[in-house]
Amino acid sequence: KLDPSEKSFAITCAVPVDAKGLTYIYGRQSCDLRAMEGSEIDQGNAKFGGQETIVIFEDVEVKPEHIFMNGETEFSQSLVERFTAYHRRSYICK
């Protein structure tokens, strides 16, 4: 949970993937070696394994209508909980 003094970190927004000032750091998931083990189960992308990206924002211009939360620390915890619950469900084997 963010403290009110951390309101500059409580921001959510949408930007184009090619926006000036974005840097993507690509990495493989720690479990992606499963794709090399020959199993058909729980591989994610069987050809490439799992992938993750960290996005760094450096002086990125964000249109005001694309800002969804700006300093509202009281919503930060529930936003993270809802995102992670949805995100984790996307890992379920089908």
N, C-alpha and C positions, 0 to 999 in steps of 0.2 A: 504494500500500500504506500502510495506517495504521500508525504507530508505536505501541507500547504506551502511550505518554504521551497518545495521542489516543483512548483507549478510550471517552470520553464521546460520541464521534461514531460509534462502532461499534454502532449499534442498528437493528434491523429489527422492524417490528411491523405489525399490521393494525388499522385503526380504521374506524368507520362514516364515510361521506362527509359526513355532517352533524354530526360530532362538534363540540362546543363548543371553540373555540380554533383551528379550522382556517381558514386564509385561502387562497383559490385566486387565483392571478394567471394569467389566461388570455392567451395570445398566439398569433399565427399563426406557422407555420413560415416560415423565410426563403424556402423554395421554393414557397410556396402560390400564387404568381402564375401558376403553370402552369395553374390552373383557369380563368384569364381568357384564355388564349392560344388556346382553341378546339380543343385537341388532346384526343383520347380516351385517350392513352397517359400513364401515370405521373402521374396527378393525385391519387391518394389518393381523397378524397371529392370527386367531380367537382362537386358543388353548392357545397360550402363550403370546399374546399381543405384543407390540413393544419392541425392545431391542436396546441398544447402547453400544458401547465399546470405551474406551479411551485406546490407546496403548502408553506405555512408553518405550522409547528406552534408554537403559543404556549400553554403550560400545558395541553396536551391530556392528559386522563386516559386511560391505556391499561391495560386489564385484563391482569393478569400472564399469563394463558393466551394472550394475543395478542402476546406478545413472543417473537420467534424468535431474536434475537441481541442480547446486552446486554453490550457491552464486549469481545467476543472479536475483537480486532483481527487475529488470525492468519487469520481467515476472510474478512475484508473484501475482499481483492483477488479471490479466487475467486468470491465472491458477485457482485461488479460484473461480472466477465468473463462469468459465466453469464447474468446478466440482459441485458447488452447483446447477447450472441450471440443470445438468443431474441428480443429486441426488434427487432433489425435484420432478422431473418428475416421479421418481420411486414410489412416494407415491400416485399417482393418482389411484383412485378406478377404477376397471375394471369390 
